[in-house]
Amino acid sequence: MTELMGGGNGWLICGLILIIVEMVMNVGYVSISMGVGSIVTGLLIKANVLPAAFDMGLVDEILIAGITSCCVLILMRKFFKSRGTDDINTY
């Protein structure tokens, strides 16, 4: 498991799979935020940003993916929040 996720490729694949799951199942922006968090983590590992900051173990990678996913979920909920209760189909 560590070999798959360690190079960043596993995080990118997981991110794409989670985004596809969101498109198919529509689970309320949860899996797309987890997918974006996984992709960001994979890109940071590929760019060698994370190894300089941490002693990159799988636990650190999961922590960064989780924090990123929570931030993306909060931003998406605020961005796509309903602005009002007025019906746009009022005639």
Secondary structure, 3 states (H helix, E strand, C coil): CHHHHHCCHHHHHHHHHHHHHHHHHCCCCHHHHHHHHHHHHHHHHHCCCHHHHCCCCHHHHHHHHHHHHHHHHHHHHHHCCCCCCCCCCCC
